[in-house]
Amino acid sequence: MRVAIVGSTGYGGVELIRLLINHPHVKITSVISSSNSGTPLADGFPHLTEIITDLLDGIDIDLIKSKADLVFTATPSGVSTELVPKLLDAGLKVIDLSGDFRLKSPVEYEQWYKHTAPQTSYLEQAVYGLSEIYGESVKDVDFVSNPGCYPTATTLGLIPLLKSDLIERDSIIIDAKSGVSGAGRGLSLNIHYAEINENFKAYKINKHQHIPEIEQVLSDVAGEQVNITFTTHLVPMTRGIMCTMYANLKQHEGQTTVNEQQVIDLYREFYKGRRFVRVRDIGKWPATKEVSGSNYCDVGFAIDRRTSRITIVSVIDNVVKGAAGQAIQNLNLMMGWEESTGLLCAPVYP
């Protein structure tokens, strides 16, 4: 399959290139950047010297259609709203890595993203590509909206408990931390070395645009509205997300209904056959380094009998499972290929 990557000079786009160059069913036929067209990609990313030798294309729908069958749009929010409909109308398949088509409510999108919402018909066409949960819906479609990084880590960590009705749905608290690559490659004072080095800070408290996306998925799974408390933090590392989540366990006759081993068994059965979710044994919790550079989501648990609360720790690489890796996982599902094709690389350690 011939694929084009729009936004190939951002971290998500470059990660797509790193993974797709070894995909056995894919050929990258166009790397696209509206701001750097006509220049070599290696000018901005010297590590790709002699790996990607084509000059960057501009955004030209006819040119893209002549070169590609499917387009990954790794663009900032607001850009895909205008671009993706043109690509779809040209008969191209699209996997969108922006947040523009994730929320089904135009009102919510405009409230949280501060951009004009896409046309309703395209929102309805977009299939939300949380691979382990909606993989069957992704098969044979032309348009997938790739999930956000925080929503991937949080929902994969919470959904089995919600579906099994083991936690109080109004008690979920998510303490999330991300490396600075999640902020993109653009210049910002917040990610200036002197500001982030040896520093650890919360941001967008109760205002993060991923809140409605997480609630949308959890509510769909639960069959009723689920609201969360969600706080994000920026930590001085390049890659990785850790979400530490807390919820009250449901009780029967004053006792919690499950123990840690039962939760582990539940998760392993729920994700059976989905090789990118790895569940830790009792007393072992994952760390971001253990998934770095990979498409894995690792999950661990602890139950506090004293407070009747469960703690879930979920980690991903925000640029892979939180972006490019999951997009390729969705490509595999769309095309009927083995889900893990091109993604079976071990995490980079140390």
Long-range contacts (C-beta under 8 A, 24 or more apart in sequence): 1-25, 1-26, 1-27, 1-69, 1-70, 1-335, 2-27, 2-29, 2-67, 2-68, 2-69, 2-70, 3-27, 3-28, 3-29, 3-68, 3-69, 3-70, 3-71, 3-72, 3-331, 4-28, 4-29, 4-30, 4-31, 4-32, 4-57, 4-64, 4-67, 4-68, 4-70, 4-71, 4-72, 5-30, 5-31, 5-32, 5-71, 5-72, 5-74, 6-32, 6-33, 6-59, 6-64, 6-71, 6-72, 6-73, 6-74, 6-75, 6-83, 7-32, 7-33, 7-72, 7-73, 7-74, 7-75, 7-76, 7-79, 7-97, 8-32, 8-33, 8-41, 8-56, 8-74, 9-33, 9-35, 9-36, 9-41, 9-44, 9-45, 9-56, 9-185, 10-74, 10-75, 10-184, 10-185, 11-181, 11-184, 11-185, 11-319, 11-323, 12-74, 12-97, 12-319, 12-323, 12-324, 13-72, 13-74, 13-324, 14-45, 14-48, 15-319, 15-320, 15-323, 15-324, 15-325, 16-72, 16-74, 16-324, 16-327, 16-328, 17-41, 17-48, 17-51, 17-52, 18-324, 19-320, 19-324, 19-325, 19-328, 19-342, 19-343, 19-345, 20-328, 20-342, 21-51, 21-52, 22-342, 23-328, 23-341, 23-342, 24-341, 24-342, 25-335, 25-337, 25-341, 25-342, 26-331, 26-342, 28-52, 29-67, 29-68, 30-54, 30-57, 30-63, 30-64, 30-67, 30-68, 31-56, 31-57, 32-56, 32-57, 32-58, 32-59, 32-64, 33-57, 33-58, 34-58, 34-59, 59-83, 61-86, 61-87, 61-90, 62-90, 64-90, 64-92, 65-90, 65-91, 65-92, 68-92, 69-93, 70-94, 70-95, 70-331, 71-95, 72-96, 72-97, 72-327, 73-97, 73-98, 74-98, 74-323, 74-324, 76-184, 77-113, 77-115, 77-209, 78-113, 78-115, 78-116, 80-118, 81-115, 81-116, 81-117, 81-118, 84-118, 84-122, 84-143, 85-118, 85-119, 85-122, 88-122, 88-125, 88-142, 88-143, 93-142, 93-143, 93-334, 94-142, 94-143, 94-144, 95-129, 95-143, 95-144, 95-146, 95-327, 95-330, 95-331, 95-334, 96-126, 96-143, 96-144, 96-145, 96-146, 97-146, 97-323, 97-324, 97-327, 99-148, 99-209, 99-210, 99-213, 100-145, 101-126, 101-143, 101-145, 102-126, 102-128, 102-145, 102-147, 102-148, 102-151, 102-213, 102-216, 103-212, 103-213, 103-216, 104-216, 105-212, 108-212, 111-212, 112-209, 112-211, 112-212, 113-209, 128-217, 129-326, 129-327, 129-329, 129-330, 129-333, 130-155, 130-156, 130-217, 130-326, 131-274, 131-276, 131-326, 131-329, 131-330, 131-333, 131-339, 132-156, 132-271, 132-274, 132-276, 132-277, 133-159, 133-217, 133-221, 135-333, 135-339, 138-330, 138-333, 138-334, 139-333, 139-334, 139-336, 140-334, 140-336, 141-334, 144-327, 144-330, 144-334, 146-323, 146-326, 146-327, 146-330, 147-213, 147-217, 147-322, 147-326, 148-210, 148-213, 148-322, 149-178, 149-182, 149-210, 149-241, 149-316, 149-318, 149-321, 149-322, 149-323, 150-176, 150-178, 150-208, 150-210, 150-214, 150-230, 150-232, 150-241, 150-243, 150-322, 151-210, 151-213, 151-214, 151-217, 152-297, 152-316, 152-321, 152-322, 152-326, 153-241, 153-242, 153-243, 153-297, 153-314, 153-315, 153-316, 153-321, 153-322, 154-214, 154-228, 154-230, 154-243, 154-245, 154-314, 155-214, 155-217, 155-218, 155-221, 156-277, 156-297, 156-299, 156-314, 157-243, 157-245, 157-297, 157-299, 157-312, 157-313, 157-314, 158-218, 158-245, 158-247, 158-312, 159-217, 159-218, 159-221, 159-270, 160-266, 160-267, 160-270, 160-271, 161-247, 161-263, 161-266, 161-310, 161-312, 162-218, 162-221, 162-222, 162-226, 163-221, 163-222, 163-270, 164-266, 165-250, 166-249, 166-250, 166-257, 166-258, 166-263, 166-266, 167-247, 167-248, 167-249, 167-250, 167-310, 168-247, 168-248, 168-249, 168-250, 169-218, 169-222, 169-224, 169-226, 170-226, 170-227, 171-246, 171-247, 171-248, 171-309, 172-218, 172-226, 172-227, 172-228, 172-229, 172-245, 172-246, 172-247, 173-228, 173-229, 173-245, 173-246, 173-247, 174-214, 174-228, 174-229, 174-230, 174-231, 174-243, 174-244, 174-245, 174-246, 175-231, 175-233, 175-243, 175-244, 175-245, 175-246, 176-230, 176-231, 176-232, 176-233, 176-241, 176-242, 176-243, 176-244, 177-232, 177-233, 177-234, 177-235, 177-241, 177-242, 177-243, 178-232, 178-233, 178-234, 178-235, 178-240, 178-241, 178-318, 179-235, 179-237, 179-238, 179-239, 179-240, 179-241, 179-288, 179-318, 180-234, 180-236, 180-237, 180-238, 181-238, 181-239, 181-318, 181-319, 182-241, 182-318, 182-319, 182-322, 183-234, 190-234, 191-234, 196-234, 196-236, 197-236, 198-236, 199-236, 200-233, 200-234, 200-235, 200-236, 201-233, 201-234, 202-231, 202-232, 202-233, 203-232, 203-233, 203-234, 204-232, 205-231, 205-232, 206-230, 206-231, 208-232, 237-288, 239-288, 239-292, 239-293, 239-317, 239-318, 239-319, 240-288, 240-289, 240-291, 240-292, 240-315, 240-316, 240-317, 240-318, 241-288, 241-315, 241-316, 241-317, 241-318, 241-322, 242-286, 242-287, 242-288, 242-313, 242-314, 242-315, 243-312, 243-313, 243-314, 243-315, 244-311, 244-312, 244-313, 245-311, 245-312, 245-313, 245-314, 246-309, 246-310, 246-311, 246-312, 247-309, 247-310, 247-312, 248-308, 248-309, 249-303, 249-308, 249-309, 249-310, 251-308, 256-303, 256-305, 256-308, 258-303, 259-303, 260-301, 260-302, 260-303, 263-301, 263-303, 263-310, 264-301, 267-299, 267-301, 274-339, 275-339, 275-340, 276-321, 276-329, 276-340, 276-343, 285-313, 286-313, 286-314, 286-315, 287-315, 288-315, 288-317, 289-347, 289-349, 289-350, 290-315, 290-347, 290-349, 291-315, 291-316, 291-317, 291-320, 291-321, 291-347, 292-317, 292-347, 292-348, 292-349, 293-317, 293-320, 293-345, 293-347, 293-348, 294-320, 294-321, 294-325, 294-345, 294-346, 294-347, 294-348, 295-320, 295-321, 295-325, 295-326, 295-328, 295-329, 295-340, 295-343, 295-345, 296-321, 296-347, 297-321, 317-347
